[in-house]
């Protein structure tokens, strides 16, 4: 919310609250004055009635000439008097005078009237209504406590507001002459005078007063608010607006301006301090821009991928080499956690030390790219420095070891192939020739001793042993002297289906379920179909042996812009972590009937096809072999 709006709201709320409070007090005071005026009027009427009653009582009643239609008081012992000249006089006691005055006010008065009432009335006309009964009970109950002298409240009668007032009539000495026989004693409450005054005129005056007060309050609020706002705008808001505009310029990177205020107050001091700060920020920013240009030039021209990460692994800064290595675009890589794409569970520590409070770590691991590849990398991590508002940052250098690993692997394979090539010729002469003679002699014995039970019992074992030796010799010669590849564009699904047919008999005798999920485009790949078929057969047979005749074999395909990816997953016994690297060594096998050359041949064929692969296995859970075939040799 803008400061101007806040100031307006504060002024409006403050002034409105104060003025409203003042005018509310005035309105309440008027209400009290109106109540006091009504009460004063009622008291005056009551006192006047008491004076009249007192005069009549002191005279022990008055006689008036009886007129036609007037009646005598039936409750008096001697209500009439006959004069010497023959006129009849009627006695009027205080009660009768009061009632006749009451009837007269009912006829003549428009805004007020009164009525005499008693709990022990003789005349039914003195019967109390609800208000009068409440008042009489109040006076009776409170007589001994506080000697209350009046009772009043406002009521709605016939749709009009009326002020009701009631004051008691106490038994005096002059009253006992008539009321002693009714059981009253001196000081008893005989009844009371109920006065009713219309509040319509007072209500009209009240409403007019409220309207006048409301108009005056609104006018006062507007004038005061406007004056206070104009004063604050000139003294506070306008200078602060200048400072705000200057701040906005700095936020946008503009520092070539000046801010000077003539005010000699706190805002002027603030403007002076801001101006000094602007100069220092300009100098510091120019230096930072220069240093950042040097820093970015060094990062972008680095031969390794470089990233700055926080303690959670979130990438703060990076260079183009990291984009090329991971396969993410510049927008998506900002949402990548470096710890998610680098396998920290299988790291090979090279160095981990602390110098001058900065922790250095140097290790090898694998990086998962968007192409589905597991790239071997060397990582140099420097932890413990700060950049801008970010603390606990790490500078990470990532070097791609793919070429070096290929060279190392190629060197190892070359040595293996060279060693096998040296012995392969010897194997052909030293093993195959005697093996040929043994086979011929065994066939000769088969023909001559085919009826011998003992010979027929041992013959299959000899034959299986000779066939086993021939398979090993053929595998060694095939590994040492591979055939020349013949590349062609084929559909991978056709090769997989043919391989499944070739191993079908092995799987038919087991409880292994085979699931296939071909989720790739129909784009063909350029491979030697016979060699790739051999790869799948070896992988399928290995999965069959790992599951010991029961489990699930999943074959999945997927595709990216550059690779066709195949996953062969089994639910077998898995491979221990320390044995995974030996799986591709010639003659290494955990199967009693294996030659130990199947995976070595798979590795050689895939390397010839420039097809990266990855072996992921967990003991007791199974093994997944992933191959990424490029669509073409180019």
C-alpha positions as CSV (number, residue, x, y, z in Angstrom):
1,X,0.0,0.0,0.0
2,X,1.3,3.4,-1.0
3,X,2.4,5.9,1.8
4,X,0.0,8.5,0.5
5,X,-2.9,6.1,0.9
6,X,-1.7,5.1,4.3
7,X,-1.5,8.8,5.4
8,X,-4.9,9.5,4.0
9,X,-6.4,6.5,5.8
10,X,-4.6,7.4,9.1
11,X,-5.7,11.0,8.9
12,X,-9.3,10.0,8.0
13,X,-9.5,7.4,10.7
14,X,-7.9,9.6,13.4
15,X,-9.9,12.7,12.6
16,X,-13.1,10.7,12.2
17,X,-12.6,8.9,15.5
18,X,-11.9,12.2,17.4
19,X,-14.7,14.2,15.8
20,X,-17.1,11.3,16.1
21,X,-16.2,10.9,19.8
22,X,-16.7,14.7,20.4
23,X,-20.1,14.8,18.6
24,X,-21.2,11.5,20.2
25,X,-20.5,13.1,23.6
26,X,-22.5,16.1,22.5
27,X,-25.4,13.9,21.3
28,X,-25.3,12.0,24.6
29,X,-25.3,15.3,26.5
30,X,-28.3,16.5,24.5
31,X,-30.0,13.2,25.2
32,X,-29.4,13.7,28.9
33,X,-30.6,17.3,28.8
34,X,-33.8,16.1,27.1
35,X,-34.3,13.5,29.7
36,X,-33.6,16.1,32.5
37,X,-36.1,18.5,30.8
38,X,-38.8,15.8,30.7
39,X,-38.1,14.9,34.3
40,X,-38.1,18.5,35.4
41,X,-41.5,19.1,33.6
42,X,-42.9,16.0,35.3
43,X,-41.7,17.1,38.7
44,X,-43.2,20.5,38.3
45,X,-46.6,19.0,37.3
46,X,-46.4,16.7,40.3
47,X,-45.5,19.5,42.7
48,X,-48.4,21.6,41.3
49,X,-50.8,18.8,41.9
50,X,-49.5,18.3,45.4
51,X,-50.0,22.1,46.1
52,X,-53.6,21.8,45.0
53,X,-54.2,18.6,47.0
54,X,-52.4,20.2,50.0
55,X,-54.7,23.3,49.8
56,X,-57.8,21.1,49.6
57,X,-56.6,18.9,52.4
58,X,-55.8,21.7,54.7
59,X,-59.3,23.1,54.1
60,X,-60.7,19.5,54.9
61,X,-62.3,19.7,51.5
62,X,-64.1,22.4,49.6
63,X,-67.8,22.7,48.8
64,X,-68.9,23.7,45.3
65,X,-72.3,24.4,44.0
66,X,-73.9,21.3,42.6
67,X,-74.7,21.6,38.9
68,X,-76.8,19.5,36.6
69,X,-75.0,16.3,35.7
70,X,-72.5,16.6,38.6
71,X,-72.5,13.7,41.1
72,X,-71.6,13.5,44.7
73,X,-68.7,11.5,46.0
74,X,-70.3,8.2,47.2
75,X,-67.2,7.4,49.3
76,X,-67.6,10.4,51.7
77,X,-69.9,10.3,54.8
78,X,-71.4,13.7,54.1
79,X,-70.9,14.5,50.5
80,X,-73.6,17.2,50.2
81,X,-74.7,20.3,52.1
82,X,-78.0,22.2,51.8
83,X,-77.7,26.0,52.2
84,X,-80.3,28.3,53.8
85,X,-81.2,29.8,50.4
86,X,-81.9,26.2,49.1
87,X,-78.7,25.6,47.1
88,X,-77.0,22.2,47.3
89,X,-73.2,22.2,47.8
90,X,-71.1,19.2,47.0
91,X,-68.0,18.3,49.0
92,X,-64.8,17.9,47.0
93,X,-61.9,16.2,48.8
94,X,-58.3,16.0,47.5
95,X,-58.8,12.7,45.7
96,X,-61.9,14.0,43.8
97,X,-60.3,17.3,43.0
98,X,-57.2,15.4,41.6
99,X,-59.4,13.1,39.5
100,X,-61.4,16.0,38.1
101,X,-58.2,17.8,37.2
102,X,-56.9,14.7,35.6
103,X,-60.1,14.4,33.5
104,X,-59.7,18.0,32.6
105,X,-56.1,17.6,31.4
106,X,-57.2,14.6,29.3
107,X,-59.7,16.9,27.5
108,X,-57.5,20.0,27.2
109,X,-53.9,18.8,27.3
110,X,-52.4,17.6,24.0
111,X,-48.9,16.7,25.2
112,X,-49.4,15.6,28.8
113,X,-51.8,14.1,31.2
114,X,-51.8,12.6,34.7
115,X,-53.7,9.9,36.6
116,X,-54.1,9.0,40.2
117,X,-53.6,5.3,41.1
118,X,-53.5,3.1,44.2
119,X,-53.0,-0.6,45.0
120,X,-55.9,-0.3,47.5
121,X,-58.2,1.8,45.5
122,X,-61.8,2.5,46.4
123,X,-62.8,4.1,43.1
124,X,-62.3,1.8,40.1
125,X,-61.0,4.9,38.2
126,X,-57.9,4.7,40.3
127,X,-57.0,1.2,39.1
128,X,-53.3,1.2,38.2
129,X,-52.0,0.1,34.8
130,X,-48.8,-2.0,34.4
131,X,-46.4,1.0,34.7
132,X,-48.3,2.4,37.8
133,X,-48.4,-1.0,39.4
134,X,-44.7,-1.5,38.9
135,X,-44.1,2.0,40.4
136,X,-46.3,1.3,43.4
137,X,-44.7,-2.0,44.2
138,X,-41.3,-0.3,43.9
139,X,-42.3,2.3,46.4
140,X,-43.8,-0.2,48.7
141,X,-40.8,-2.4,48.7
142,X,-38.2,0.4,48.9
143,X,-40.0,2.5,51.5
144,X,-38.0,1.2,54.4
145,X,-34.7,0.9,52.4
146,X,-34.1,4.3,50.7
147,X,-37.4,6.2,50.8
148,X,-37.5,6.5,47.0
149,X,-39.4,9.6,45.8
150,X,-40.0,9.0,42.1
151,X,-40.2,6.3,39.4
152,X,-39.9,7.0,35.6
153,X,-39.2,5.4,32.2
154,X,-40.1,5.7,28.5
155,X,-42.7,3.6,26.9
156,X,-44.3,3.1,23.5
157,X,-48.0,3.7,23.7
158,X,-50.3,3.6,20.6
159,X,-47.2,3.9,18.4
160,X,-45.9,7.0,20.2
161,X,-43.0,7.5,22.6
162,X,-44.2,8.6,26.0
163,X,-42.3,9.6,29.1
164,X,-44.0,8.0,32.2
165,X,-43.4,9.6,35.6
166,X,-44.8,8.4,38.9
167,X,-44.4,9.9,42.4
168,X,-46.0,8.6,45.6
169,X,-48.6,10.1,47.8
170,X,-47.8,9.7,51.5
171,X,-50.3,9.7,54.3
172,X,-50.1,12.9,56.3
173,X,-51.8,14.1,59.5
174,X,-54.6,15.8,57.5
175,X,-55.3,12.7,55.5
176,X,-56.1,10.5,58.5
177,X,-59.4,12.0,59.0
178,X,-60.6,10.2,55.9
179,X,-58.1,7.4,55.4
180,X,-57.5,6.2,58.9
181,X,-60.6,3.9,58.7
182,X,-59.1,2.4,55.5
183,X,-56.1,1.1,57.4
184,X,-53.5,3.8,56.6
185,X,-51.1,5.1,59.1
186,X,-49.0,8.2,59.1
187,X,-46.3,8.0,56.4
188,X,-47.9,5.1,54.5
189,X,-48.0,5.2,50.6
190,X,-51.6,5.5,49.8
191,X,-51.0,5.7,46.0
192,X,-49.4,8.1,43.6
193,X,-49.7,10.5,40.8
194,X,-48.8,9.1,37.3
195,X,-47.8,11.7,34.8
196,X,-47.4,11.0,31.1
197,X,-45.7,13.5,28.7
198,X,-45.4,13.0,25.0
199,X,-41.8,12.8,23.7
200,X,-42.7,13.6,20.0
201,X,-41.6,17.2,20.2
202,X,-38.4,16.1,22.0
203,X,-37.8,13.4,19.5
204,X,-38.2,15.8,16.6
205,X,-35.8,18.2,18.3
206,X,-33.4,15.2,18.9
207,X,-33.5,14.2,15.2
208,X,-32.9,17.7,14.1
209,X,-30.0,18.0,16.5
210,X,-28.6,14.6,15.3
211,X,-28.8,15.8,11.6
212,X,-27.1,19.1,12.5
213,X,-24.4,17.3,14.5
214,X,-23.9,14.8,11.6
215,X,-23.5,17.6,9.0
216,X,-21.2,19.5,11.3
217,X,-19.1,16.4,12.0
218,X,-18.8,15.5,8.3
219,X,-17.8,19.1,7.4
220,X,-15.3,19.3,10.3
221,X,-13.8,15.9,9.3
222,X,-13.4,16.9,5.7
223,X,-11.8,20.3,6.5
224,X,-9.4,19.0,9.2
225,X,-8.4,15.9,7.1
226,X,-7.7,18.1,4.0
227,X,-5.6,20.6,6.0
228,X,-3.6,17.9,7.8
229,X,-3.1,16.0,4.5
230,X,-1.9,19.0,2.7
231,X,0.5,19.8,5.5
232,X,1.9,16.3,5.6
233,X,2.1,16.1,1.8
234,X,4.3,19.2,1.6
235,X,6.4,18.3,4.6
236,X,6.7,14.5,4.4
237,X,5.1,12.8,1.4
238,X,6.6,14.9,-1.4
239,X,10.2,14.6,-0.1
240,X,9.7,10.9,0.5
241,X,8.4,10.6,-3.1
242,X,11.6,12.1,-4.4
243,X,13.6,9.6,-2.3
244,X,11.4,6.8,-3.6
245,X,11.9,7.8,-7.2
246,X,15.7,7.9,-6.6
247,X,15.5,4.4,-5.1
248,X,13.6,3.1,-8.1
249,X,16.4,4.5,-10.4
250,X,19.0,2.7,-8.3
251,X,17.0,-0.5,-8.5
252,X,16.9,-0.3,-12.2
253,X,20.6,0.2,-12.3
254,X,20.7,4.0,-13.0
255,X,23.2,5.8,-10.7
256,X,23.9,9.1,-12.6
257,X,21.6,11.5,-10.8
258,X,21.7,13.6,-7.7
259,X,19.3,14.0,-4.8
260,X,19.3,17.2,-2.8
261,X,16.6,18.5,-0.4
262,X,16.7,21.9,1.3
263,X,14.9,20.6,4.4
264,X,16.9,20.8,7.6
265,X,15.0,18.0,9.4
266,X,15.2,14.2,9.6
267,X,14.0,13.8,6.0
268,X,16.7,16.2,4.8
269,X,19.3,14.1,6.8
270,X,17.9,11.0,5.2
271,X,18.2,12.5,1.7
272,X,21.8,13.5,2.4
273,X,22.6,9.9,3.7
274,X,20.9,8.5,0.6
275,X,23.0,10.6,-1.7
276,X,26.2,9.5,0.0
277,X,25.0,5.9,-0.3
278,X,24.3,6.3,-4.0
279,X,27.8,7.5,-4.7
280,X,29.3,4.5,-2.9
281,X,26.9,2.1,-4.6
282,X,27.9,3.5,-8.0
283,X,31.5,2.9,-7.2
284,X,31.0,-0.5,-5.8
285,X,28.7,-1.6,-8.7
286,X,31.1,-0.5,-11.3
287,X,33.8,-2.6,-9.6
288,X,31.5,-5.6,-9.3
289,X,30.5,-5.4,-13.0
290,X,34.1,-5.4,-13.9
291,X,34.9,-8.3,-11.6
292,X,31.8,-10.2,-12.7
293,X,32.8,-9.9,-16.4
294,X,36.2,-11.4,-15.5
295,X,34.6,-14.1,-13.5
296,X,32.1,-15.1,-16.1
297,X,34.7,-15.0,-18.8
298,X,36.8,-17.5,-16.8
299,X,33.8,-19.7,-16.1
300,X,32.5,-19.8,-19.7
301,X,35.9,-20.5,-21.2
302,X,36.6,-23.3,-18.7
303,X,37.3,-26.7,-20.4
304,X,35.2,-28.3,-17.6
305,X,31.6,-28.0,-16.7
306,X,31.2,-25.5,-13.9
307,X,28.3,-25.0,-11.5
308,X,27.7,-23.0,-8.3
309,X,25.3,-24.8,-5.9
310,X,23.9,-24.2,-2.5
311,X,23.9,-26.7,0.4
312,X,20.8,-28.3,-1.0
313,X,22.4,-29.0,-4.4
314,X,20.3,-26.4,-6.2
315,X,22.2,-24.9,-9.2
316,X,22.7,-21.1,-8.8
317,X,25.1,-20.5,-11.6
318,X,26.5,-22.6,-14.5
319,X,28.4,-22.4,-17.8
320,X,27.5,-23.7,-21.3
321,X,29.7,-26.9,-20.8
322,X,27.3,-28.1,-18.1
323,X,24.4,-27.7,-20.5
324,X,26.2,-29.7,-23.1
325,X,27.2,-32.4,-20.6
326,X,23.8,-32.9,-19.0
327,X,21.6,-32.3,-22.0
328,X,19.3,-29.8,-20.2
329,X,18.4,-26.5,-21.8
330,X,19.3,-23.2,-20.1
331,X,15.8,-22.8,-18.7
332,X,15.3,-26.3,-17.3
333,X,18.7,-26.7,-15.7
334,X,17.9,-23.9,-13.2
335,X,15.3,-26.3,-11.7
336,X,17.7,-29.2,-11.5
337,X,19.3,-30.4,-8.3
338,X,22.8,-31.5,-9.0
339,X,22.6,-34.2,-6.4
340,X,19.8,-35.8,-8.4
341,X,21.8,-36.3,-11.6
342,X,25.1,-37.3,-9.9
343,X,25.2,-40.7,-8.3
344,X,26.6,-40.0,-4.9
345,X,26.1,-43.6,-3.8
346,X,28.9,-44.9,-6.0
347,X,31.8,-42.4,-5.7
348,X,35.5,-43.0,-5.7
349,X,37.2,-40.6,-3.4
350,X,40.4,-39.0,-4.7
351,X,40.9,-36.3,-2.1
352,X,38.9,-34.7,0.7
353,X,40.7,-32.1,2.8
354,X,40.2,-28.6,4.5
355,X,42.4,-25.6,3.8
356,X,41.9,-22.2,5.4
357,X,38.3,-22.9,6.4
358,X,37.4,-24.0,2.8
359,X,36.6,-27.7,2.3
360,X,37.8,-29.3,-0.9
361,X,36.5,-32.6,-2.2
362,X,37.8,-34.6,-5.2
363,X,36.1,-37.8,-6.4
364,X,34.8,-39.8,-9.3
365,X,31.2,-40.6,-9.9
366,X,28.6,-41.0,-12.7
367,X,26.3,-38.3,-14.1
368,X,22.9,-39.1,-15.6
369,X,22.2,-37.1,-18.7
370,X,18.8,-36.4,-20.4
371,X,20.0,-38.8,-23.2
372,X,19.7,-41.7,-20.8
373,X,23.5,-42.0,-20.5
374,X,25.5,-42.7,-17.4
375,X,28.6,-40.5,-18.0
376,X,31.7,-41.1,-15.9
377,X,32.8,-37.8,-14.4
378,X,35.6,-36.4,-12.2
379,X,34.3,-33.8,-9.7
380,X,36.3,-31.2,-7.9
381,X,34.1,-29.5,-5.2
382,X,35.1,-26.4,-3.2
383,X,32.7,-25.6,-0.3
384,X,32.3,-22.7,2.1
385,X,32.0,-19.4,0.3
386,X,29.4,-16.7,-0.2
387,X,28.0,-15.0,-3.3
388,X,25.7,-12.0,-2.9
389,X,23.0,-12.9,-0.4
390,X,23.6,-16.7,-0.8
391,X,25.8,-18.4,1.8
392,X,27.3,-21.9,2.2
393,X,27.8,-22.2,-1.6
394,X,30.0,-24.7,-3.4
395,X,32.0,-24.3,-6.6
396,X,31.8,-27.6,-8.6
397,X,34.1,-28.5,-11.5
398,X,32.8,-31.5,-13.5
399,X,35.1,-33.2,-16.0
400,X,33.8,-35.7,-18.5
401,X,35.8,-38.9,-18.3
402,X,34.0,-40.7,-21.1
403,X,36.9,-40.5,-23.5
404,X,39.5,-41.4,-20.9
405,X,37.4,-44.3,-19.7
406,X,37.0,-45.5,-23.3
407,X,40.7,-45.4,-23.8
408,X,41.4,-47.2,-20.5
409,X,38.7,-49.8,-21.4
410,X,40.0,-50.1,-24.9
411,X,43.5,-50.6,-23.7
412,X,42.4,-53.3,-21.3
413,X,40.3,-55.0,-24.0
414,X,43.2,-54.7,-26.4
415,X,45.4,-56.5,-23.9
416,X,42.8,-59.2,-23.4
417,X,42.2,-59.6,-27.1
418,X,46.0,-59.7,-27.8
419,X,46.5,-62.3,-25.1
420,X,43.6,-64.4,-26.4
421,X,45.0,-63.9,-30.0
422,X,48.3,-65.3,-28.9
423,X,46.8,-68.5,-27.4
424,X,44.0,-68.9,-29.9
425,X,46.3,-70.4,-32.6
426,X,47.8,-72.7,-30.0
427,X,44.3,-73.7,-28.9
428,X,43.4,-74.6,-32.4
429,X,46.4,-77.0,-32.8
430,X,46.9,-78.1,-29.2
431,X,43.2,-78.8,-28.3
432,X,41.2,-79.2,-31.5
433,X,43.4,-81.9,-33.1
434,X,43.4,-84.2,-30.0
435,X,39.8,-83.4,-29.5
436,X,39.0,-84.5,-33.1
437,X,40.8,-87.8,-32.4
438,X,39.0,-88.3,-29.1
439,X,35.7,-87.6,-30.9
440,X,36.4,-90.2,-33.7
441,X,37.5,-92.8,-31.2
442,X,34.4,-92.2,-29.1
443,X,32.2,-92.6,-32.1
444,X,34.2,-95.8,-32.9
445,X,33.5,-97.2,-29.5
446,X,29.9,-96.2,-29.8
447,X,29.5,-98.3,-32.9
448,X,31.3,-101.3,-31.4
449,X,29.9,-101.2,-27.8
450,X,26.5,-99.8,-28.5
451,X,25.0,-102.9,-26.8
452,X,27.1,-102.4,-23.6
453,X,25.0,-101.0,-20.8
454,X,28.1,-99.7,-19.0
455,X,29.3,-97.9,-22.1
456,X,25.9,-96.4,-22.8
457,X,25.9,-95.1,-19.2
458,X,29.2,-93.2,-19.5
459,X,28.9,-92.2,-23.2
460,X,26.6,-89.1,-22.7
461,X,29.0,-87.7,-20.1
462,X,32.0,-88.1,-22.5
463,X,30.0,-86.5,-25.3
464,X,28.8,-83.6,-23.2
465,X,32.4,-82.9,-22.0
466,X,33.7,-82.9,-25.6
467,X,30.9,-80.6,-26.7
468,X,31.6,-78.3,-23.8
469,X,35.3,-78.1,-24.8
470,X,34.3,-77.3,-28.4
471,X,32.0,-74.5,-27.2
472,X,34.7,-72.9,-25.1
473,X,37.2,-73.1,-28.0
474,X,34.7,-71.6,-30.4
475,X,33.9,-68.8,-28.0
476,X,37.5,-68.0,-27.5
477,X,38.3,-67.9,-31.2
478,X,35.1,-65.9,-31.8
479,X,36.1,-63.4,-29.1
480,X,39.7,-63.2,-30.2
481,X,39.0,-62.9,-33.9
482,X,35.6,-61.3,-34.3
483,X,33.8,-61.3,-37.6
484,X,33.6,-58.2,-39.8
485,X,30.4,-56.3,-39.1
486,X,27.7,-55.8,-41.8
487,X,25.6,-52.7,-41.0
488,X,22.0,-52.2,-42.1
489,X,19.0,-50.3,-41.0
490,X,16.6,-52.5,-39.1
491,X,13.7,-52.3,-36.6
492,X,14.8,-53.2,-33.1
493,X,11.5,-54.8,-32.3
494,X,12.1,-57.5,-35.0
495,X,15.5,-58.3,-33.5
496,X,14.1,-58.6,-30.0
497,X,11.2,-60.8,-31.1
498,X,13.6,-63.1,-33.0
499,X,15.9,-63.4,-30.0
500,X,12.9,-64.3,-27.8
501,X,12.0,-67.1,-30.3
502,X,15.5,-68.5,-30.2
503,X,15.5,-68.8,-26.4
504,X,11.8,-69.7,-26.2
505,X,12.5,-73.4,-25.3
506,X,14.6,-72.3,-22.3
507,X,11.8,-70.2,-20.9
508,X,9.0,-72.6,-21.7
509,X,10.3,-75.0,-19.1
510,X,10.2,-72.2,-16.4
511,X,7.8,-70.1,-14.5
512,X,9.2,-66.9,-15.9
513,X,6.8,-64.3,-17.2
514,X,8.0,-62.1,-20.1
515,X,6.6,-58.5,-20.5
516,X,7.4,-56.3,-23.5
517,X,6.7,-52.6,-23.7
518,X,7.6,-51.1,-27.0
519,X,7.3,-47.4,-26.4
520,X,9.6,-45.9,-29.1
521,X,9.2,-44.3,-32.5
522,X,9.4,-46.4,-35.6
523,X,12.7,-44.9,-36.7
524,X,15.1,-47.8,-37.6
525,X,18.7,-48.1,-36.3
526,X,21.9,-48.9,-38.2
527,X,23.4,-52.1,-36.7
528,X,24.7,-55.6,-37.6
529,X,21.5,-57.5,-36.9
530,X,23.2,-60.8,-36.4
531,X,25.6,-59.4,-33.8
532,X,22.9,-57.5,-31.9
533,X,20.8,-60.6,-32.0
534,X,23.7,-62.4,-30.2
535,X,23.8,-59.5,-27.6
536,X,20.1,-60.0,-26.8
537,X,20.4,-63.8,-26.6
538,X,23.3,-63.6,-24.1
539,X,21.4,-61.0,-22.0
540,X,18.2,-63.1,-22.1
541,X,20.0,-66.3,-21.1
542,X,21.8,-64.5,-18.3
543,X,18.5,-63.2,-17.0
544,X,17.1,-66.8,-17.2
545,X,20.0,-68.2,-15.2
546,X,19.7,-65.3,-12.6
547,X,16.0,-66.0,-11.9
548,X,16.5,-69.8,-11.4
549,X,13.4,-70.6,-13.4
550,X,10.9,-68.3,-11.7
551,X,10.4,-64.5,-11.9
552,X,9.5,-61.6,-14.3
553,X,11.5,-60.4,-17.3
554,X,10.6,-56.9,-18.5
555,X,11.8,-55.7,-21.9
556,X,11.2,-51.9,-22.4
557,X,12.1,-49.6,-25.3
558,X,12.0,-45.8,-25.4
559,X,13.5,-43.1,-27.6
560,X,15.1,-39.7,-27.5
561,X,16.2,-37.3,-30.2
562,X,19.5,-39.1,-30.5
563,X,19.2,-42.6,-29.1
564,X,16.9,-45.6,-29.0
565,X,17.0,-47.0,-25.5
566,X,16.4,-50.6,-24.5
567,X,16.0,-51.9,-21.0
568,X,16.2,-55.6,-20.0
569,X,15.1,-56.0,-16.4
570,X,14.9,-59.3,-14.4
571,X,13.9,-60.1,-10.9
572,X,16.8,-62.4,-10.3
573,X,19.3,-62.7,-7.4
574,X,21.3,-59.7,-8.5
575,X,25.0,-59.1,-8.7
576,X,27.0,-57.9,-5.7
577,X,28.4,-54.4,-6.0
578,X,32.0,-55.5,-5.9
579,X,31.5,-58.0,-8.7
580,X,29.8,-55.7,-11.2
581,X,33.1,-54.5,-12.7
582,X,34.2,-58.1,-13.3
583,X,31.1,-59.2,-15.2
584,X,32.7,-58.2,-18.5
585,X,36.0,-59.9,-17.9
586,X,36.7,-62.9,-20.1
587,X,36.2,-66.3,-18.4
588,X,34.5,-64.8,-15.4
589,X,31.2,-66.6,-14.7
590,X,29.1,-67.5,-11.7
591,X,27.3,-70.2,-13.7
592,X,28.7,-73.7,-13.5
593,X,27.9,-74.2,-17.2
594,X,29.0,-70.8,-18.4
595,X,32.0,-70.0,-20.5
596,X,32.6,-66.6,-19.0
597,X,32.7,-65.0,-22.4
598,X,29.0,-64.0,-22.9
599,X,29.2,-60.5,-21.3
600,X,32.6,-59.9,-22.7
601,X,31.2,-60.5,-26.2
602,X,28.2,-58.3,-25.5
603,X,30.6,-55.5,-24.4
604,X,32.7,-55.9,-27.5
605,X,29.7,-55.8,-29.9
606,X,28.1,-52.8,-28.2
607,X,31.5,-50.9,-28.3
608,X,31.8,-51.7,-32.0
609,X,28.3,-50.1,-32.5
610,X,29.2,-47.0,-30.4
611,X,26.2,-47.9,-28.1
612,X,26.7,-46.8,-24.5
613,X,25.3,-49.3,-21.9
614,X,24.8,-49.5,-18.2
615,X,24.5,-52.3,-15.7
616,X,22.5,-51.7,-12.6
617,X,22.0,-54.5,-10.1
618,X,20.8,-54.9,-6.5
619,X,21.3,-58.2,-4.6
620,X,18.0,-59.9,-4.0
621,X,16.0,-57.5,-6.2
622,X,17.3,-58.0,-9.7
623,X,19.4,-56.6,-12.6
624,X,18.7,-54.0,-15.3
625,X,20.8,-53.7,-18.4
626,X,20.3,-50.5,-20.4
627,X,21.6,-50.0,-24.0
628,X,21.4,-46.7,-25.9
629,X,21.7,-47.3,-29.7
630,X,22.5,-44.3,-31.9
631,X,20.1,-44.2,-34.9
632,X,23.0,-44.2,-37.4
633,X,26.7,-44.8,-37.3
634,X,27.3,-41.1,-38.1
